[in-house]
């Protein structure tokens, strides 16, 4: 774990879901408060990417973090995203624009973003790994790694091809851990096999493990005073090879809750692990669509019909699992008023190619259409 010597604790601020105003701009006043709370409680790791919030995340980090605090008081991670370059020649200008947007001279960690079999092929063709390693030799990157969204055998292939990888960011949460379509457990075990420390993303599965089904909530209440998020994040942080758990906090309350139990971290107790297994069984009994709301499927014009796929899945889950009486109104009057309906899907499959959860989106949209259209 020597690569993390400069990191104070095992909890990081994921800047993909920041507080937003009604005009779709970052609420920089609240974001600044959250940063202050985060740093005062002894945490210092921030994670962003060029595409987060359509580029607003990097700019908000510059305004609220890097322009206000000395460089040695925070650790900043950014990523190289495949949708923003088409050739090797475009990578360095993109990297320079990221440094400028964030207001820094170097990144502490730089990750090859959203690696899967398809993306890895593109990154190899464009010599992206080699370019990033050159930037590391030049001192513009301290540590080099990947964020990963695929099966365990693909990760093994990447780690064999590039042993220089220092860190691997993976999805890991208690709902997906044993899921054969995600292979979180197998992916984690590959990281252990190759001696690569792990950063965890999506520990609360895009908020799905915060708002639990009614019949699951009593299981958590019986444990004591911890929040739903606390058990999910502590689950991820309890693995011995996990060095950092990211949380995409979108308001000050979430920040205050998260730091309260991660400041003096205690691994999950056996009875807590058993309770989370029961919650997982409840989730599976409801047949919820396991979307994390990452929005990769709708970014970069991946949906030609402009269907707000994650939002339609969320409102579907709200109606089917949480019996939200307002779901129909929200679907018809908000989500599809100026965008495509689920029934507008033309089955092109572009969304499925970039889905980190490997969801059968085209089939799931048929279910949503049956419910609402």
N, C-alpha and C positions, 0 to 999 in steps of 0.2 A: 504493500500500500504506500510505498515511498512517494509515488506520484502525487499523493494528496497531502503531503506534509504541510503545505501552506493553507489547507482548508481547515477551518476551525471545528466544524461539526458535520454530522452526517445528514444534514437536511438542507435542501436547496430551493431557491425561488425560481419556479418555472414561469417564464414571462410570455406564455402563449394565451393566457386568459386573464388579461389585466382588467381593472375597473374601467368601464366605458361610460361615456355620456350619451345622451339621446341622439346627438349628431354624429355618432359613431367615431368620435375622437376619444383618445385615452384621457381618463380623469387624472391628470397629472398631480393635482393636489392630493388626492387620496393615494395615488401610487407613491408619492413622496413620503406620506405618513407610513405607508406599509414598509418602505425601504428603511426608514428610521427605526421602526419597531424591530425589523429583522436584524439590523446591525447591532442595535442596543442589546439584543438578547444573545449575541455572540455568534450569529450566523453570517456567512459572507459569500455564498456561492449563488451566482445568477446565471440562468440559462435562457438563450434566445435563439432565433433563426431569422434569416432575411425575410421569409414569407409570413412570419407571425403577424397577425392583425394587419395584413396587407402592407407590411413594411413599417407600421407604426410602433411596433415593439422596440426595434433597435433605436429609433428616434427618441422614444420615451425614456429609454435607458440613458441616453446621452443627456437629456434634459434633467432627469430626476436623480441619476446616480453618478455617472462619470464626471459630470461638470461640477459636482458638489463635494465629492469625497476624494481623498488622496488615493492614488492607484494601488497602494499596498493594502488598502482596507477592504478590497473586494476581489473576488475571483470571477472572471467573465468567460462564459462559453458561448461560442457561436458555431454555425454549421454551414457546410457547402451543400446547397440544395440543387438537385439535378435539373429542375425546371427553369433555372436561371442561367444556364450556360449550355451551349451547343457544341463547343469545341474547346480544345486545350487552351487556345489563345484567349478565350473569354474568361478564364478562371481568375487570373491575377487581377484584372480590372474589377471583377466582381468582389474579390476579397478586399481590394483597396476601398471599394465603396462601402463595404461592411465596417471596416475600421473607422472610416469617416463618419458613417451614420451613428456608430456607437461612441464616437469621440475618444478613441484609444489608439495607442501605437502598436499594440499587440494583443492577442487573445491568449488567455491562460490555457484554454482547451479549445480545439477546433475539431469538429466531428464531421465525417462524411455522412450526410443526412439521409435518413429513411432508406437504409440499404436493404435491398432484397435482390433476388436473382436478376431481375430485369435491370434495376438501377446499377447494380455492381458491374454488369456488362457495359453499360454506358460509361461509368466512371473509369473502367479499365481502358476503353477505347479512347477516352479523352485524357488519359494519364493524370487523372485527378488526384489519386493517392500520391503519385510521384511529385506532383506540384505542391501538394500540402506538405510533404516531407521536406521539400526544398525550402518552403517558407519557414518550417521549423528550424532548419539549419541556419537560416538567416535571422533567427530570433524574433520573427513575427508571430510565431506560435510556440507556446511552451510545451504543450502536450497534444498528442495526436490520437484520435480515436474514431469510433463510428457510432451512429445510432442505428438500431437494427429492427426490422419488421419482416421476419420471414421464419422459415422452419430451421431447425437445429442443423441439418446437414448443409444448408447454405452458409450459415455462420461459420461452420467448421472449414468450409472451402475458403472463405475470406480470410480467416485467421491463419490458415496454412500459407495462403498467397502473400499475406502481408504481416509477418511476425512483428513488424515495427509498431503495430497497433498497441496502444498502452491502456486503453479503457474501452468498455463496450456499454452503451446505453440501451436498455431493453425495457419492454413492457412487462410488468410483473404486479399482479394484484391477486387477492385471495379468490376472486370469482373466476379468473382465467387460469389459475396456476395449473390445474389438471386438465384444462380444455385441450383436446387433441388438435383443434384447428389453429390454436395460438402457439402451443408447445412452449409455454413460458418455462415450465420446469426443465424440459430438455435443453432449451436455449441457455438457461442459467447454468446447467451442468456442463455445457460446452465451455462456457466462460471459466468455470472452475478447472476444467481439464487443461485449458491452455494458460492458466494462471493470470487471467485478465480480470481486474477488479470491475465491479458492475455499478452503473448508475441506473436507477429505476425511474421510469416515467409511467404515467397513468396509474399511480397507486390507488386512486379512488375511482378509476375507470370513467374519467370525464364527468364525475359527479354522481354516477349511478350508485356508488356505494355510500353516498351521503344521504340521499333520499331513498329510503328502503321501502319495500312493500309493507303494507299494514301488518301482515302476519309475520314479518321478519323483525320488525322493530322491537317487540317484547323480548326477543332473544338478546338483543344488545342491551336493553334497559336492565335486564336481570344481572348484567355483569357489574354494574355500578354507575359511576358518574361520567365515564368517558364519552366523548362525542362519537358519532358514527365514523367520522373521518379519522379519529385518533386510532381506532382499531385497524383500519385499512392501512394507514401509513406505517404504524408500528409493525404490522404483518410484514410489509416489504422490507423494513429496516432491520428485521430480526435475523435475516439470512447472513451468515458469517462473511460471505464474499461481497456483500452489498456495501459499497463505500459511501453512496449518496442516494437519497430519495428526493425526488423533485415533487413539488406540489404547485399546481397552477392556481394560485389564490387570486380571487377577483374582487375581494373587498377587505377592509381592515379587520372586520370580525373574524373572517377565515384565518387571516394572518395571526391574530392574537390567539385563536384557538390552537392552531398548529404549533406555534412556538411554545405554548404552555406545556405540551406533553413531549416535545422533542428537545427542549432545553436540557432536561435531565432524563435522557432516553432510557426506558426500561423495555427489554424484549418482551414479546407476548408470553403470557403464562399458558400452561397446558389447557386450563379451562377456557381461556379466551380463544385459543386455536380451535377447540371443539365447538365453541359457539359460532365461529365464522364458517365452519363446515356446515352447520345447520342453516345458516343464512344463505349459503350457496345453494343448498337443496331447495330452499324456498324460491329463490330466483329462478332456478331451472324449472320448477313446477309451473311458473307463470309464463314461460316461453317468451321472455322479453327479447327484443332485438338488441344484441350486445354492442351497440355503437357507442364510441367514446366521444363523439362530437369533435374530432380533430379537424374536420372540414377539408381534408386533402381531396376528397372526391369532388368538391365543387370549386376548388381553387384552379387558377390557370385555365379556365374554360373547359374543365374536364367533363362538365355536363352541358351538352349543346342545347338542351331544353330548359336550362336554368331552373332545374328542380332543386329546391333546398333540402337535399337528401337527409342530412343529420337532423334538421329541425322537424322534418316529417316523421322520422323515426322516433324522435323524442315525444312528439305529440301522440303518436300511436301508442307508445309505451305508457304515456300518462293516462290514456283512455282505457287501455286493456288491463293495466296492472294497478294503477292508482285510482281508477274510476273518476278521473277528472271531468267534471260536468262541462267545463269550458273548452274541452279539446276540439269539438266540432267547430265552434265559433273561431277559435284560433287558427284552425286549419284553413277554413274557407275565407275568412275575412282578413287574415294577417299573412299567413305563410304563402298562400297561393294566389292572392289577389293580383299581384304583379309578377308572379313567377309561375313556373310549371307545376301542374298537379302530378300526383304519383302516376295517374293513368296516361300522362303525356310521355312517359318513358319510351324511347325508341329501341331499347335493348342494344345499344352500341357497345356497352361493356367498358367504356373508358373509365368509369368510376371504380369498377372492380379491380382494374390494373394497379391502382394506387392505394387501395384500402388496406391499412395496416392490420385490420382484423380479419382480412380475407372473407368478408361477408359476401353472400350471394345477393348483392344489392338489387339486381334486376328482378329476382324472384320475390324479394322482400317488399319491393315497391308494389308488386301485384297484391300482396296482402294489405298494404296500406290503402291502395285504391279500393279494394273491396270494403274496407271499413268506412272510408270517407267519401269516395266518388260515386 
